[in-house]
């Protein structure tokens, strides 16, 4: 590590910086539903740090990943190793209500065992 004094400010640089998380954490709340029917094609997601409808605008169109582990490994293809980790990809489509919950659609509907589980909201594609 290096450190130097710039007036009153002391700056420290580490040789190996900590890894940076390139996604926001989120929780899968359940599916959109009416009084009697639920629609599994659309999922409700609460994103960490988003508490108002106006805050959801940044996340519209962002990719969402449900990362989970399975018992059997995938088949190794090319240079890729066999892995027990799988991903279901989706996209944030619109806001839901006034408390910062968003709706997301996934390529394959999320399984019910994922309710209450964690999701990753990637910070791409950028709309800025």
DSSP file (Angstrom, degrees, kcal/mol; ACC not computed):
  #  RESIDUE AA STRUCTURE BP1 BP2  ACC     N-H-->O    O-->H-N    N-H-->O    O-->H-N    TCO  KAPPA ALPHA  PHI   PSI    X-CA   Y-CA   Z-CA
    1    1 A X              0   0    0      0, 0.0     2,-0.4     0, 0.0    13,-0.2   0.000 360.0 360.0 360.0 146.6    0.0    0.0    0.0
    2    2 A X  E     +A   13   0A   0     11,-2.4    11,-2.6     2,-0.0     2,-0.3  -0.910 360.0 178.6-117.1 147.4    1.1    3.6   -0.7
    3    3 A X  E     +A   12   0A   0     -2,-0.4     2,-0.3     9,-0.2     9,-0.2  -0.995   2.6 174.8-146.2 145.4    0.1    6.7    1.2
    4    4 A X  E     -A   11   0A   0      7,-1.7     7,-2.1    -2,-0.3     2,-0.6  -0.975  29.6-117.2-145.6 161.3    0.9   10.3    0.9
    5    5 A X  E     -A   10   0A   0     -2,-0.3     2,-0.7     5,-0.2     5,-0.2  -0.878  19.5-174.8-106.6 119.8   -0.1   13.5    2.5
    6    6 A X  E >   -A    9   0A   0      3,-3.2     3,-1.8    -2,-0.6     2,-0.5  -0.770  67.5 -68.5-109.5  82.7   -1.8   16.2    0.4
    7    7 A X  T 3  S-     0   0    0     -2,-0.7    -1,-0.0     1,-0.3     0, 0.0  -0.604 116.2 -15.2  69.9-120.4   -2.2   19.1    2.9
    8    8 A X  T 3  S+     0   0    0     -2,-0.5     2,-0.5    -3,-0.1    -1,-0.3   0.625 122.3  90.6 -88.0 -15.1   -4.8   17.9    5.4
    9    9 A X  E <   -A    6   0A   0     -3,-1.8    -3,-3.2     2,-0.0     2,-0.6  -0.715  60.7-160.1 -90.2 125.5   -6.0   15.1    3.2
   10   10 A X  E     -A    5   0A   0     -2,-0.5     2,-0.4    -5,-0.2    -5,-0.2  -0.918   9.6-162.8-104.5 122.8   -4.3   11.7    3.5
   11   11 A X  E     -A    4   0A   0     -7,-2.1    -7,-1.7    -2,-0.6     2,-0.4  -0.894   4.5-168.4-109.7 132.6   -4.8    9.4    0.5
   12   12 A X  E     -A    3   0A   0     -2,-0.4     2,-0.5    -9,-0.2    -9,-0.2  -0.976   1.9-167.5-121.2 133.1   -4.1    5.7    0.6
   13   13 A X  E     -A    2   0A   0    -11,-2.6   -11,-2.4    -2,-0.4     2,-0.3  -0.970  11.3-147.0-116.9 132.6   -4.0    3.4   -2.4
   14   14 A X        -     0   0    0     -2,-0.5     3,-0.2   -13,-0.2    -2,-0.0  -0.744  13.7-137.0 -95.7 146.4   -4.1   -0.3   -2.1
   15   15 A X  S    S+     0   0    0     -2,-0.3     2,-0.6     1,-0.3    -1,-0.1   0.910 100.9  36.8 -66.5 -41.5   -2.2   -2.5   -4.5
   16   16 A X  S    S-     0   0    0     -3,-0.1    -1,-0.3     3,-0.0     2,-0.1  -0.928  85.2-154.1-114.9 108.0   -5.1   -4.9   -4.8
   17   17 A X        -     0   0    0     -2,-0.6     2,-0.1    -3,-0.2     3,-0.1  -0.396  27.4 -97.8 -76.5 156.5   -8.5   -3.1   -4.7
   18   18 A X        -     0   0    0      1,-0.1    -1,-0.1    -2,-0.1    -4,-0.0  -0.433  48.5 -96.4 -68.8 146.7  -11.6   -4.8   -3.5
   19   19 A X        -     0   0    0     -2,-0.1     2,-0.4     1,-0.1    -1,-0.1  -0.360  37.8-128.2 -65.2 147.4  -13.9   -6.2   -6.2
   20   20 A X        -     0   0    0     -3,-0.1     2,-0.6    -2,-0.0    -1,-0.1  -0.824  12.2-128.5-101.7 133.3  -16.8   -3.9   -7.2
   21   21 A X        -     0   0    0     -2,-0.4    -2,-0.0     1,-0.1    -1,-0.0  -0.716  18.0-166.8 -82.4 120.5  -20.3   -5.2   -7.4
   22   22 A X        +     0   0    0     -2,-0.6   101,-1.2     2,-0.0     2,-0.3   0.023  63.4  57.8 -99.3  26.8  -21.8   -4.3  -10.8
   23   23 A X  E    S-B  122   0B   0     99,-0.2     2,-0.4   100,-0.1    99,-0.2  -0.973  76.8-118.3-148.0 161.4  -25.4   -5.1   -9.9
   24   24 A X  E     -B  121   0B   0     97,-2.8    97,-3.0    -2,-0.3     2,-0.2  -0.816  33.5-118.3 -98.7 143.8  -28.1   -4.0   -7.4
   25   25 A X  E     +B  120   0B   0     -2,-0.4    23,-2.8    95,-0.2     2,-0.3  -0.536  38.4 173.3 -79.3 148.5  -29.6   -6.6   -5.0
   26   26 A X  E     -BC 119  47B   0     93,-1.8    93,-2.6    21,-0.2     2,-0.4  -0.954  24.8-131.7-149.2 165.6  -33.3   -7.3   -5.3
   27   27 A X  E     -BC 118  46B   0     19,-2.3    19,-2.5    -2,-0.3     2,-0.7  -0.978  19.1-128.6-125.3 136.3  -35.9   -9.7   -3.8
   28   28 A X  E     - C   0  45B   0     89,-2.3    88,-3.5    -2,-0.4    89,-0.2  -0.755  26.2-178.7 -83.4 114.7  -38.5  -11.7   -5.8
   29   29 A X  E     -     0   0B   0     15,-2.6     2,-0.3    -2,-0.7    -1,-0.2   0.813  45.9 -88.6 -86.9 -33.0  -41.8  -10.9   -4.1
   30   30 A X  E     - C   0  44B   0     14,-1.0    14,-3.1    84,-0.0    -1,-0.3  -0.983  54.4 -48.7 152.5-160.5  -44.2  -13.0   -6.2
   31   31 A X  E     - C   0  43B   0     -2,-0.3    12,-0.2    12,-0.2     9,-0.2  -0.711  56.1 -95.5-107.9 157.9  -46.3  -12.8   -9.3
   32   32 A X  E     + C   0  39B   0     10,-2.0     7,-3.3     7,-0.7     2,-0.3  -0.469  57.5 169.9 -66.2 146.8  -48.7  -10.2  -10.5
   33   33 A X  E     - C   0  38B   0      5,-0.3     5,-0.3    -2,-0.1     2,-0.1  -0.991  32.1-143.6-156.4 159.3  -52.2  -11.2   -9.5
   34   34 A X        -     0   0    0      3,-3.3     5,-0.0    -2,-0.3     0, 0.0  -0.195  58.6 -71.2-102.7-157.0  -55.8  -10.2   -9.2
   35   35 A X  S    S+     0   0    0     -2,-0.1     3,-0.1     1,-0.1    -2,-0.0   0.897 128.3   8.6 -68.5 -39.6  -58.2  -11.3   -6.5
   36   36 A X  S    S+     0   0    0      1,-0.1     2,-0.4     0, 0.0    -1,-0.1   0.677 122.0  57.2-115.9 -24.3  -58.4  -14.9   -7.8
   37   37 A X        -     0   0    0      2,-0.0    -3,-3.3     0, 0.0     2,-0.4  -0.880  57.3-156.9-117.9 143.0  -55.8  -15.4  -10.5
   38   38 A X  E     -C   33   0B   0     -2,-0.4     2,-0.7    -5,-0.3    -5,-0.3  -0.916  11.4-144.0-114.7 148.4  -52.1  -15.0  -10.6
   39   39 A X  E >   -C   32   0B   0     -7,-3.3     3,-1.3    -2,-0.4    -7,-0.7  -0.902   9.5-170.1-114.6 104.1  -50.1  -14.4  -13.7
   40   40 A X  E 3  S+     0   0B   0     -2,-0.7    70,-0.4     1,-0.3    -1,-0.1   0.639  76.6  77.2 -70.8 -13.9  -46.7  -16.2  -13.6
   41   41 A X  E 3  S+     0   0B   0      1,-0.1    65,-0.5    68,-0.1     2,-0.5   0.743  95.4  51.3 -70.0 -20.4  -45.4  -14.4  -16.7
   42   42 A X  E <  S-     0   0B   0     -3,-1.3   -10,-2.0   -10,-0.2     2,-0.3  -0.973  74.0-160.8-122.3 127.6  -44.8  -11.2  -14.8
   43   43 A X  E     -CD  31 104B   0     61,-3.1    61,-2.4    -2,-0.5     2,-0.5  -0.767  14.5-131.9-106.8 149.6  -42.8  -11.1  -11.5
   44   44 A X  E     -CD  30 103B   0    -14,-3.1   -15,-2.6    -2,-0.3   -14,-1.0  -0.880  27.3-172.9-101.3 130.9  -42.8   -8.5   -8.8
   45   45 A X  E     -CD  28 102B   0     57,-2.9    57,-2.7    -2,-0.5     2,-0.6  -0.982  17.8-153.9-130.3 130.4  -39.3   -7.4   -7.7
   46   46 A X  E     -CD  27 101B   0    -19,-2.5   -19,-2.3    -2,-0.4     2,-0.4  -0.925  18.9-151.3-102.7 118.9  -38.2   -5.1   -4.9
   47   47 A X  E >   -C   26   0B   0     -2,-0.6     3,-1.9    53,-0.6   -21,-0.2  -0.729  25.2-105.0 -92.9 136.4  -34.9   -3.4   -5.6
   48   48 A X  T 3  S+     0   0    0    -23,-2.8     3,-0.1    -2,-0.4    -1,-0.1  -0.360 103.9  13.0 -61.1 128.8  -32.6   -2.5   -2.7
   49   49 A X  T 3  S+     0   0    0      1,-0.2     2,-0.7    -2,-0.1    -1,-0.3   0.449  96.6 114.2  86.3   0.4  -32.6    1.3   -2.0
   50   50 A X    <   +     0   0    0     -3,-1.9    -1,-0.2     1,-0.1    -3,-0.2  -0.914  24.3 150.0-108.0 112.0  -35.6    2.0   -4.3
   51   51 A X        +     0   0    0     -2,-0.7     2,-0.3    -3,-0.1    -1,-0.1   0.401  54.1  55.2-123.4  -0.2  -38.6    3.2   -2.2
   52   52 A X  S >> S-     0   0    0     48,-0.2     3,-0.7    47,-0.1     4,-0.7  -0.943  77.8-119.9-135.1 156.9  -40.5    5.5   -4.5
   53   53 A X  G >4 S+     0   0    0     45,-0.8     3,-0.9    -2,-0.3     4,-0.4   0.861 113.5  58.2 -61.3 -36.4  -42.1    5.3   -7.9
   54   54 A X  G >4 S+     0   0    0      1,-0.2     3,-0.7    44,-0.2     4,-0.3   0.792  99.9  58.4 -66.3 -27.2  -39.9    8.1   -9.2
   55   55 A X  G X4 S+     0   0    0     -3,-0.7     3,-0.7     1,-0.2     4,-0.4   0.720  92.9  68.0 -73.7 -20.7  -36.7    6.1   -8.3
   56   56 A X  G XX S+     0   0    0     -3,-0.9     3,-1.0    -4,-0.7     4,-0.7   0.709  77.7  81.9 -73.5 -18.7  -37.8    3.1  -10.5
   57   57 A X  G X4 S+     0   0    0     -3,-0.7     3,-0.8    -4,-0.4    -1,-0.2   0.849  86.5  56.4 -56.8 -37.4  -37.3    5.1  -13.7
   58   58 A X  G <4 S+     0   0    0     -3,-0.7    -1,-0.3    -4,-0.3    69,-0.2   0.841 107.1  49.7 -62.4 -33.5  -33.5    4.4  -13.7
   59   59 A X  G X4 S+     0   0    0     -3,-1.0     3,-2.1    -4,-0.4    33,-0.3   0.537  77.6 119.4 -88.7  -7.3  -34.1    0.7  -13.6
   60   60 A X  T << S+     0   0    0     -3,-0.8    33,-0.2    -4,-0.7     3,-0.1  -0.404  85.0  13.4 -63.2 129.0  -36.5    0.4  -16.5
   61   61 A X  T 3  S+     0   0    0     31,-2.2    -1,-0.3     1,-0.3    32,-0.1   0.312  94.5 136.5  88.8  -8.1  -35.1   -1.9  -19.2
   62   62 A X    <   -     0   0    0     -3,-2.1    30,-2.5     1,-0.1    -1,-0.3  -0.384  58.7-108.2 -73.0 152.0  -32.3   -3.2  -17.0
   63   63 A X  E     -E   91   0B   0     61,-2.1    59,-2.5    28,-0.2     2,-0.4  -0.566  29.0-157.0 -81.8 142.2  -31.5   -6.9  -17.0
   64   64 A X  E     -EF  90 121B   0     26,-2.1    26,-2.5    57,-0.2     2,-0.4  -0.958   4.7-162.4-121.0 138.3  -32.4   -9.1  -14.1
   65   65 A X  E     -EF  89 120B   0     55,-2.8    55,-2.5    -2,-0.4     2,-0.7  -0.981  12.0-160.8-125.6 130.3  -30.7  -12.4  -13.2
   66   66 A X  E     -E   88   0B   0     22,-2.3    22,-1.8    -2,-0.4     2,-0.5  -0.934  20.4-165.4-104.2 108.7  -31.9  -15.2  -10.9
   67   67 A X  E     +E   87   0B   0     -2,-0.7     2,-0.3    51,-0.3    20,-0.2  -0.829  16.9 161.3-100.5 127.7  -28.8  -17.2  -10.1
   68   68 A X  E     -E   86   0B   0     18,-2.6    18,-3.1    -2,-0.5     2,-0.3  -0.947  32.3-122.5-144.0 163.0  -29.3  -20.6   -8.5
   69   69 A X  E     -E   85   0B   0     -2,-0.3     2,-0.3    16,-0.2    16,-0.2  -0.831  22.8-166.6-109.7 146.9  -27.5  -23.9   -8.0
   70   70 A X        -     0   0    0     14,-2.4     0, 0.0    -2,-0.3     0, 0.0  -0.799  28.8-119.2-126.0 169.4  -28.5  -27.3   -9.1
   71   71 A X  S    S+     0   0    0     -2,-0.3     2,-0.4     2,-0.1    -1,-0.1   0.925  94.4  58.4 -75.9 -45.6  -27.5  -30.9   -8.3
   72   72 A X  S    S-     0   0    0     12,-0.1    -2,-0.1     1,-0.1     2,-0.1  -0.690  84.4-124.3 -93.2 138.5  -26.3  -32.0  -11.7
   73   73 A X        -     0   0    0     -2,-0.4    11,-0.2     1,-0.1     9,-0.1  -0.372  25.8-111.1 -74.0 154.7  -23.6  -30.1  -13.6
   74   74 A X        -     0   0    0      9,-2.2     2,-0.4     1,-0.1    -1,-0.1  -0.317  42.4 -89.5 -75.1 168.4  -24.1  -28.7  -17.0
   75   75 A X        -     0   0    0      7,-0.1     2,-0.3     1,-0.1    -1,-0.1  -0.657  42.4-115.4 -81.4 134.2  -22.3  -30.2  -20.0
   76   76 A X        -     0   0    0     -2,-0.4     2,-0.5     6,-0.1     5,-0.2  -0.543  34.0-167.7 -71.0 128.8  -18.9  -28.7  -20.7
   77   77 A X    >   -     0   0    0     -2,-0.3     3,-2.1     3,-0.2     2,-0.2  -0.976  50.2 -47.0-124.0 122.0  -18.9  -26.9  -24.0
   78   78 A X  T 3  S-     0   0    0     -2,-0.5    -2,-0.0     1,-0.3     0, 0.0  -0.387 125.4 -12.0  62.7-125.5  -15.7  -25.7  -25.7
   79   79 A X  T 3  S+     0   0    0     -2,-0.2    -1,-0.3     2,-0.1     2,-0.2   0.596 112.3 104.6 -84.3 -11.6  -13.5  -23.8  -23.2
   80   80 A X    <   -     0   0    0     -3,-2.1    -3,-0.2     1,-0.1     2,-0.2  -0.475  66.5-134.5 -75.3 139.5  -16.3  -23.6  -20.6
   81   81 A X        -     0   0    0     -2,-0.2     2,-0.2    -5,-0.2    -4,-0.1  -0.522  32.0 -92.1 -84.4 158.5  -16.1  -25.9  -17.6
   82   82 A X        -     0   0    0     -2,-0.2     2,-0.3    -6,-0.1    -7,-0.1  -0.489  52.2-167.6 -67.9 140.6  -19.1  -27.8  -16.3
   83   83 A X        -     0   0    0     -2,-0.2    -9,-2.2     2,-0.1    -1,-0.0  -0.951  35.7-150.8-136.7 151.3  -21.0  -25.8  -13.6
   84   84 A X  S    S+     0   0    0     -2,-0.3   -14,-2.4   -11,-0.2     2,-0.4   0.425  76.7  94.2 -93.9  -1.8  -23.7  -26.3  -11.0
   85   85 A X  E     +E   69   0B   0    -16,-0.2     2,-0.3   -18,-0.0   -16,-0.2  -0.785  52.4 178.6 -97.5 131.7  -24.7  -22.6  -11.3
   86   86 A X  E     -E   68   0B   0    -18,-3.1   -18,-2.6    -2,-0.4     2,-0.4  -0.891  11.7-151.3-129.1 161.1  -27.5  -21.6  -13.6
   87   87 A X  E     -E   67   0B   0     -2,-0.3     2,-0.5   -20,-0.2   -20,-0.2  -0.990   8.9-157.3-135.9 138.8  -29.2  -18.3  -14.5
   88   88 A X  E     -E   66   0B   0    -22,-1.8   -22,-2.3    -2,-0.4     2,-0.3  -0.985  25.5-149.7-111.2 122.7  -32.7  -17.2  -15.6
   89   89 A X  E     +E   65   0B   0     -2,-0.5    18,-2.8   -24,-0.2    19,-0.4  -0.658  24.3 157.3 -96.2 147.1  -32.5  -13.8  -17.4
   90   90 A X  E     -EG  64 106B   0    -26,-2.5   -26,-2.1    -2,-0.3     2,-0.3  -0.831  29.1-122.2-149.6-171.5  -35.2  -11.2  -17.4
   91   91 A X  E     -EG  63 105B   0     14,-2.2    14,-2.2   -28,-0.3     2,-0.4  -0.999  23.8-115.2-145.1 138.9  -35.9   -7.5  -17.9
   92   92 A X  E     + G   0 104B   0    -30,-2.5   -31,-2.2    -2,-0.3    12,-0.3  -0.632  35.2 177.0 -72.8 125.2  -37.5   -4.8  -15.8
   93   93 A X  E     -     0   0B   0     10,-2.6     2,-0.3    -2,-0.4    11,-0.2   0.848  51.4 -29.6-102.6 -42.0  -40.6   -3.7  -17.7
   94   94 A X  E     - G   0 103B   0      9,-1.0     9,-3.4   -34,-0.0    -1,-0.3  -0.973  66.1 -82.3-165.6 171.9  -42.4   -1.1  -15.6
   95   95 A X  E     - G   0 102B   0     -2,-0.3     2,-0.4     7,-0.3     7,-0.3  -0.384  32.2-149.5 -81.7 166.5  -43.1    0.1  -12.0
   96   96 A X  E   > - G   0 101B   0      5,-2.8     5,-0.6     1,-0.1     3,-0.4  -0.914  56.8 -29.0-142.0 109.2  -45.8   -1.4   -9.8
   97   97 A X  T   5S-     0   0    0     -2,-0.4     3,-0.2     1,-0.2    -1,-0.1  -0.308  86.3 -70.3  79.2-167.0  -47.5    0.7   -7.2
   98   98 A X  T   5S+     0   0    0      1,-0.1   -45,-0.8    -3,-0.1    -1,-0.2   0.347 112.0  76.1-109.2   4.2  -46.1    3.7   -5.4
   99   99 A X  T   5S-     0   0    0     -3,-0.4    -1,-0.1   -47,-0.2   -47,-0.1   0.224 111.6 -92.8-107.6  15.7  -43.5    2.1   -3.1
  100  100 A X  T   5S+     0   0    0      1,-0.3   -53,-0.6    -3,-0.2     2,-0.2   0.561  75.2 142.4  91.8   7.3  -40.7    1.3   -5.6
  101  101 A X  E   < -DG  46  96B   0     -5,-0.6    -5,-2.8   -55,-0.1    -1,-0.3  -0.596  33.1-158.0 -78.2 144.8  -41.7   -2.2   -6.6
  102  102 A X  E     -DG  45  95B   0    -57,-2.7   -57,-2.9    -7,-0.3     2,-0.4  -0.850  12.8-125.6-121.3 159.8  -41.1   -3.1  -10.3
  103  103 A X  E     -DG  44  94B   0     -9,-3.4   -10,-2.6    -2,-0.3    -9,-1.0  -0.816  27.9-173.7 -99.6 145.0  -42.4   -5.7  -12.7
  104  104 A X  E     -DG  43  92B   0    -61,-2.4   -61,-3.1    -2,-0.4     2,-0.4  -0.994  15.6-149.1-138.6 145.6  -40.1   -7.9  -14.6
  105  105 A X  E     - G   0  91B   0    -14,-2.2   -14,-2.2    -2,-0.3     2,-0.3  -0.959  16.3-157.5-114.4 134.2  -40.5  -10.5  -17.3
  106  106 A X  E     - G   0  90B   0    -65,-0.5   -16,-0.3    -2,-0.4     3,-0.1  -0.759  27.6-120.9-109.5 155.2  -38.1  -13.5  -17.5
  107  107 A X  S    S+     0   0    0    -18,-2.8     2,-0.4    -2,-0.3   -17,-0.1   0.886 110.6  23.0 -61.1 -39.6  -37.3  -15.7  -20.5
  108  108 A X  S    S-     0   0    0    -19,-0.4    -1,-0.2    -3,-0.0     3,-0.1  -0.994 105.7-101.3-122.5 135.8  -38.6  -18.6  -18.4
  109  109 A X        -     0   0    0     -2,-0.4     2,-0.1    -3,-0.1   -68,-0.1  -0.220  42.6-105.9 -55.7 141.6  -41.0  -17.9  -15.6
  110  110 A X        -     0   0    0    -70,-0.4    -1,-0.1     1,-0.1     2,-0.1  -0.437  36.9-112.7 -68.3 142.2  -39.4  -18.0  -12.2
  111  111 A X    >   -     0   0    0      1,-0.1     3,-1.9    -2,-0.1     4,-0.2  -0.407  22.1-115.8 -73.4 153.4  -40.1  -21.1  -10.1
  112  112 A X  G >  S+     0   0    0      1,-0.3     3,-1.7     2,-0.2    -1,-0.1   0.786 112.4  68.5 -60.1 -27.2  -42.3  -20.6   -7.0
  113  113 A X  G 3  S+     0   0    0      1,-0.3    -1,-0.3     3,-0.1    -2,-0.0   0.679  89.5  66.5 -66.0 -14.1  -39.3  -21.7   -4.8
  114  114 A X  G X  S+     0   0    0     -3,-1.9     3,-2.9     2,-0.1   -86,-0.4   0.591  70.3 118.2 -81.9 -10.4  -37.6  -18.5   -5.8
  115  115 A X  T <  S+     0   0    0     -3,-1.7   -86,-0.2     1,-0.3     3,-0.1  -0.381  85.8  15.0 -61.5 127.7  -40.2  -16.3   -3.9
  116  116 A X  T 3  S+     0   0    0    -88,-3.5    -1,-0.3     1,-0.3   -87,-0.1   0.324 105.1 123.7  87.9  -7.0  -38.3  -14.4   -1.2
  117  117 A X    <   -     0   0    0     -3,-2.9   -89,-2.3   -89,-0.2    -1,-0.3  -0.312  65.9 -95.3 -84.5 169.9  -35.0  -15.2   -3.0
  118  118 A X  E     -B   27   0B   0    -91,-0.2   -51,-0.3   -51,-0.1     2,-0.3  -0.613  35.1-171.8 -91.8 145.1  -32.4  -12.8   -4.2
  119  119 A X  E     -B   26   0B   0    -93,-2.6   -93,-1.8    -2,-0.3     2,-0.5  -0.833  19.4-129.3-122.9 163.0  -32.1  -11.4   -7.7
  120  120 A X  E     -BF  25  65B   0    -55,-2.5   -55,-2.8    -2,-0.3     2,-0.8  -0.978  11.0-158.6-116.2 124.8  -29.4   -9.3   -9.4
  121  121 A X  E     -BF  24  64B   0    -97,-3.0   -97,-2.8    -2,-0.5   -57,-0.2  -0.890  20.6-144.1-101.4 107.3  -30.4   -6.2  -11.3
  122  122 A X  E     -B   23   0B   0    -59,-2.5   -99,-0.2    -2,-0.8   -59,-0.2  -0.339  13.0-126.8 -71.3 151.7  -27.6   -5.5  -13.7
  123  123 A X        +     0   0    0   -101,-1.2     2,-0.3   -61,-0.1    -1,-0.1   0.047  69.1 123.2 -90.4  27.6  -26.7   -1.9  -14.4
  124  124 A X        +     0   0    0    -61,-0.2   -61,-2.1     1,-0.1     2,-0.1  -0.956  36.1  45.5-138.2 158.0  -27.0   -2.4  -18.1
  125  125 A X  S    S-     0   0    0     -2,-0.3     2,-0.3   -63,-0.3    -1,-0.1   0.556  80.4-143.1 -73.3 148.5  -28.2   -1.6  -20.7
  126  126 A X        -     0   0    0      1,-0.1    -2,-0.1    -2,-0.1    -3,-0.0  -0.598  20.7-172.1 -83.9 140.1  -27.7    2.1  -20.0
  127  127 A X              0   0    0     -2,-0.3    -1,-0.1   -69,-0.2    -3,-0.0   0.259 360.0 360.0-109.0   8.9  -30.4    4.6  -21.1
  128  128 A X              0   0    0    -70,-0.1    -1,-0.1     0, 0.0    -2,-0.0   0.479 360.0 360.0 -80.3 360.0  -28.3    7.7  -20.2
